[in-house]
Amino acid sequence: MKVLFIYPNINAQVGFNYGLASISAMLKEHGHTTRLLNLNEKLSTLPSDEEIKDYIRDYAPGLIGMSVVTPQYPTALRTARLIKEDFPDVPILIGGVHPTLVPEEVLKEDCFDYACTGEGEEAVLELVTKMEGGENTSNTQNIWAKTNGELKQNTVRPFVDLSKLPRKDYELFDLQHMINKEDGWVRLMGSRGCPFRCSYCFNHKIVDRYRNELSSSDVGYIRRHRLKDVLDEIDYLLRTYRGIKTFIFDDDIFTFDKKFLRDFCAEYPKLTEVPFVVNGHVRAFDEERAKMLKEGGCSIVKFGLESGSERIRQDVLRRPMSNEEITRAFDAAHKYGLHTSAFVMIGLPYETREDVLATVELLGRIRPGRFRWAIFFPFPRTDAYDMSLQGGYIDFKKMRELENFTEASCLDFGSEHNLFISKLQRVFPWYVNTYSENSLGSIYSFLTRVIEDMPLEKWEETKDDIISLDGELSKSLDKAGCKHYSFRYNSFTAVRSDWENAKAK
């Protein structure tokens, strides 16, 4: 059967979807054909409605599948409605985080015939096999089905054994084009699952669903690909594609399994000198791990801090780690010469101005090599969504309009705090620079005061000029040899100038 995947990823980063790549590989292994419409304006011009219809008419798929996160759901819904107008007999399956959390909501729409809840490799293969053989498709585990207007809510099946999966279908995504666009950075994933239950993440709800429907407390959510398979995949990518400069592991916590980390860091340098980047966790990181990573070829270790307020981390985010533990993890990484990256969020429910500034202060104290910030987005059915709902924070109109969580908030804190969050999102590095150990602190303190004093109308006129203003100021500070953070790569990443300048030499 011909299967067409559609990946709505508009006004977002260039993204590689591991789920689609893995499902495509499984289908191809069993004789099916797949194609992808990757809707991302950074990769290519977005197709018009008629171009989408022409593409479907030319390919003539037997099934169309979409992978969707909540901010992209409106685009997915509009696209599915468009397709159904001209191709009413082609079934549409929607999967990904959003339909996994709210399958009954998406299947209220006439344009969706199936919703995949959880992992899709085995489920989609079974669905396609049944469709091709003319069998009943309403009883496929992991797939909620709509037949003659009636909804069949099927249970999940056990998590897939990663060792039985074929290598991801990188060709589906035109990976060489993505490598060129991303300046040689290539994404990998060597494991699935996370041991923590952060309130804002969908992981805990997925685990709860599997526990309830499989009637088991241990559902085996955390799984790792065999070391040999990870290394073979890296070798395949190096042999197949040009211009690879860095591998990024998107595993939730690459440093969690110390034995795997030790074995990987011993074998990786034998394969290549291309540096790699990993996600760590401050409670699964120490000097021993830092030493392993440095000797193994790691260039950057990333940590999710989310907030500098211990109250917010404990009571809202359910990330019970102390600022002391965070400082210790960054000190260990810096001791062994690892570049560090910190992830933080602003615009959290029950967050005060003081909590936000605590995040700024923590970054100023630990001095990561870079940091990225996002505005909190409440994913439906997560505990943080329920907190936001109970607190009366959610602006549902804004929520439907947002395509990402980097530019604006869908929470309403009142006009004063809303404006503060809007300003901070645009000038975050300036706030962190106010905690500089040299005279720059006074310069940036002045700039942030100017921004804060701006009324809404003046801010709306000014905000789009911030990055260019920051660039000019950064050039002057570089000439003067002053260390500082400035925007790099996008509007939500700041990099420390000494690391950026060292790269350029």
Secondary structure as the mmCIF struct_conf table of DSSP 4:
data_model
#
loop_
_struct_conf.conf_type_id
_struct_conf.id
_struct_conf.beg_label_comp_id
_struct_conf.beg_label_asym_id
_struct_conf.beg_label_seq_id
_struct_conf.end_label_comp_id
_struct_conf.end_label_asym_id
_struct_conf.end_label_seq_id
STRN STRN1 LYS A 2 PRO A 8
TURN_TY1_P TURN_TY1_P1 ILE A 10 ASN A 11
BEND BEND1 ALA A 12 ALA A 12
HELX_RH_AL_P HELX_RH_AL_P1 TYR A 18 GLU A 29
TURN_TY1_P TURN_TY1_P2 HIS A 30 GLY A 31
STRN STRN2 THR A 33 LEU A 39
TURN_TY1_P TURN_TY1_P3 GLU A 41 LEU A 43
BEND BEND2 SER A 44 SER A 44
HELX_LH_PP_P HELX_LH_PP_P1 THR A 45 SER A 48
HELX_RH_AL_P HELX_RH_AL_P2 ASP A 49 TYR A 59
BEND BEND3 GLY A 62 GLY A 62
STRN STRN3 LEU A 63 SER A 67
HELX_RH_3T_P HELX_RH_3T_P1 THR A 70 GLN A 72
HELX_RH_AL_P HELX_RH_AL_P3 TYR A 73 ASP A 86
TURN_TY1_P TURN_TY1_P4 PRO A 88 ASP A 89
BEND BEND4 VAL A 90 VAL A 90
STRN STRN4 ILE A 92 GLY A 95
BEND BEND5 GLY A 96 GLY A 96
HELX_RH_AL_P HELX_RH_AL_P4 VAL A 97 LEU A 101
HELX_RH_AL_P HELX_RH_AL_P5 PRO A 103 VAL A 106
TURN_TY1_P TURN_TY1_P5 LEU A 107 LYS A 108
BEND BEND6 GLU A 109 GLU A 109
TURN_TY1_P TURN_TY1_P6 ASP A 110 CYS A 111
STRN STRN5 TYR A 114 CYS A 116
BEND BEND7 GLY A 118 GLY A 118
HELX_RH_AL_P HELX_RH_AL_P6 GLU A 121 GLU A 132
TURN_TY1_P TURN_TY1_P7 GLY A 133 GLY A 134
TURN_TY1_P TURN_TY1_P8 SER A 138 ASN A 139
TURN_TY1_P TURN_TY1_P9 GLN A 141 ASN A 142
STRN STRN6 ILE A 143 THR A 147
TURN_TY1_P TURN_TY1_P10 ASN A 148 GLY A 149
STRN STRN7 GLU A 150 LYS A 152
HELX_LH_PP_P HELX_LH_PP_P2 ASN A 154 VAL A 160
HELX_RH_3T_P HELX_RH_3T_P2 LEU A 162 LYS A 164
BEND BEND8 LEU A 165 LEU A 165
HELX_LH_PP_P HELX_LH_PP_P3 PRO A 166 LYS A 168
HELX_RH_3T_P HELX_RH_3T_P3 TYR A 170 PHE A 173
TURN_TY1_P TURN_TY1_P11 ASP A 174 ASP A 174
HELX_RH_AL_P HELX_RH_AL_P7 LEU A 175 LYS A 181
TURN_TY1_P TURN_TY1_P12 GLU A 182 GLY A 184
STRN STRN8 TRP A 185 LEU A 188
STRN STRN9 SER A 191 ARG A 192
BEND BEND9 PRO A 195 PRO A 195
TURN_TY1_P TURN_TY1_P13 SER A 199 TYR A 200
BEND BEND10 CYS A 201 CYS A 201
TURN_TY1_P TURN_TY1_P14 PHE A 202 PHE A 202
HELX_RH_AL_P HELX_RH_AL_P8 ASN A 203 LEU A 214
TURN_TY1_P TURN_TY1_P15 SER A 215 SER A 215
BEND BEND11 SER A 217 SER A 217
STRN STRN10 ARG A 223 ARG A 224
HELX_RH_AL_P HELX_RH_AL_P9 LEU A 227 THR A 240
BEND BEND12 ARG A 242 ARG A 242
STRN STRN11 THR A 246 PHE A 249
TURN_TY1_P TURN_TY1_P16 ASP A 252 THR A 255
BEND BEND13 PHE A 256 PHE A 256
HELX_RH_AL_P HELX_RH_AL_P10 LYS A 258 LEU A 271
STRN STRN12 PHE A 276 GLY A 280
HELX_RH_3T_P HELX_RH_3T_P4 VAL A 282 ALA A 284
HELX_RH_AL_P HELX_RH_AL_P11 GLU A 287 GLY A 296
TURN_TY1_P TURN_TY1_P17 GLY A 297 GLY A 297
STRN STRN13 CYS A 298 GLU A 306
BEND BEND14 GLY A 308 GLY A 308
HELX_RH_AL_P HELX_RH_AL_P12 GLU A 310 ARG A 311
HELX_RH_PI_P HELX_RH_PI_P1 ILE A 312 LEU A 317
HELX_RH_AL_P HELX_RH_AL_P13 ASN A 323 LYS A 335
TURN_TY1_P TURN_TY1_P18 TYR A 336 GLY A 337
STRN STRN14 HIS A 339 ILE A 346
BEND BEND15 GLY A 347 GLY A 347
TURN_TY1_P TURN_TY1_P19 PRO A 349 TYR A 350
HELX_RH_AL_P HELX_RH_AL_P14 ARG A 353 ILE A 366
BEND BEND16 GLY A 369 GLY A 369
STRN STRN15 ARG A 370 ILE A 375
TURN_TY1_P TURN_TY1_P20 PRO A 380 ARG A 381
BEND BEND17 THR A 382 THR A 382
HELX_RH_AL_P HELX_RH_AL_P15 ASP A 383 GLN A 390
TURN_TY1_P TURN_TY1_P21 GLY A 391 GLY A 392
STRN STRN16 ILE A 394 ILE A 394
HELX_RH_AL_P HELX_RH_AL_P16 PHE A 396 GLU A 401
BEND BEND18 GLU A 403 GLU A 403
BEND BEND19 PHE A 405 GLU A 407
BEND BEND20 CYS A 410 CYS A 410
STRN STRN17 LEU A 411 LEU A 411
HELX_RH_AL_P HELX_RH_AL_P17 SER A 415 ASN A 433
TURN_TY1_P TURN_TY1_P22 THR A 434 TYR A 435
BEND BEND21 GLU A 437 ASN A 438
TURN_TY1_P TURN_TY1_P23 SER A 439 SER A 439
HELX_RH_AL_P HELX_RH_AL_P18 LEU A 440 ASP A 453
HELX_RH_AL_P HELX_RH_AL_P19 LEU A 456 THR A 462
HELX_RH_3T_P HELX_RH_3T_P5 LYS A 463 ASP A 465
HELX_RH_AL_P HELX_RH_AL_P20 ILE A 466 LYS A 479
TURN_TY1_P TURN_TY1_P24 ALA A 480 GLY A 481
STRN STRN18 TYR A 485 PHE A 487
BEND BEND22 TYR A 489 ASN A 490
TURN_TY1_P TURN_TY1_P25 SER A 491 PHE A 492
STRN STRN19 THR A 493 ARG A 496
HELX_RH_AL_P HELX_RH_AL_P21 SER A 497 ALA A 504
#
